[in-house]
Amino acid sequence: VIPGMRGRGVTHSMYQFLFFFFKHEQVSKIKLEVITENSAAIHTYQKLGFQKSRKLICFKGNIKTSTFNSEITIKPLQRLEWPLLETFNDFEPSWQNAKAAIEHQQHNLLCLGAYIENKLEGYLILNPINKRILQFAVNRKSRNKGIGGLLFQYIASYYPEPVSLINIDENATSTLRFLLASGLTSGITQYKMSLSLSELKTN
């Protein structure tokens, strides 16, 4: 909204139009992300009925070099076996990093698997264009063996520029610790907010 029209209910009117449109299209829920420091936007969204559902943290930096376990083999994933990969995750990825978004652009992505004795124990999916890691995770039963570290080292060896990750759930404490130990630093934090249209009355 342009500065001269702020505070006049323009945002509210636009959302009321969208709510009517979405309900007509049988959309049941709207989700958005907002930077935690943007208190004005958060206040507006809450007045519209949106509620905070979780806090997300973004990371960026150069990966630190380290030693690795020679028993681990890194090689491209020929296909993404989502039923298996999803069991490795500690949190649900945000929409930008979700299964549907990855499959939509998979031909542009680097998908790597970490194997021990030919068994997949971890994976990493990177957008090599913007150096953003979309997903990575390690089998819970095989953690603390250097699998995640080696996946990151592999990326650093081919892409020495800073890498980034967005929207890591604040409750994924082991993931957060790993990222910090890998040399990345936390930056922007966001709230995920959602609104159920079935509970909303539109004008």
Buried (B, 14 or more C-beta within 10 A) or exposed (E): EEEEEEEEEEBEEEBBEBBEEBBEEEEEEBEBBBEBEEEEBBEBBEEBBBEBEBBBBBBBBBBEEBEBEEEBEBEEBEEBEEEEBEEBBBBEBBEEBBEEBBEEEEEEBBBBBBBBEEEBBBBBBBBEEEBBBBBBBBBEEBBEBBBBBBBBBBBBEEBEEEBBBBBBBEEBEEBBEBBEEBBBEBEBBBBBBBBEBEEBEBE
